[in-house]
Amino acid sequence: MTRRNKLDPKYGVIVMSLVQTALPLIRPISDLRTNLNEVCDQAKSSQEPIFMTKNGKASLVVMDSQAYENQMQHLRITQKIREAEIEAKYNNETFSSDQVNKHLNEIFKHWEQ
C-alpha cells in the first residue's frame, strides 16, 4: 500500500489515505516448507497468484484453485468472443431462422435413422 496526501476541502487539512496498489504477491519458496498454511490462506483470501522465488528469481506460481478456475473460464470466454469476432469479420453470410430450422431438421432426420 502507498500513502497519498490530499487536501480535505471542508476542513482545509491534509488527509493521509492508504491506497491499494497492484503489486504482485512475492514470497520465498522456503515458505512452502515453513509456512504452507499461511501461503494457502493468502492465496485463498487474495484470489491472486503468489510468485514464489528461489535465489531471488521467480520459480513457481501458487494460486487458489477457485481463482485458477475463474481465470481459465475467463480466458475460454474471451477466446470464444475473439473467434466469433474474427468469423463475423470474414464471413458475411447470414441465415434466416427458417433456413436454420430447415437445416437443423435435416440433421435431426439423419440422427433418427
Helices and strands as residue ranges (DSSP letters): E 2-8, E 13-19, E 25-28, H 31-34, H 36-46, E 50-54, E 57-62, H 65-90, H 97-112
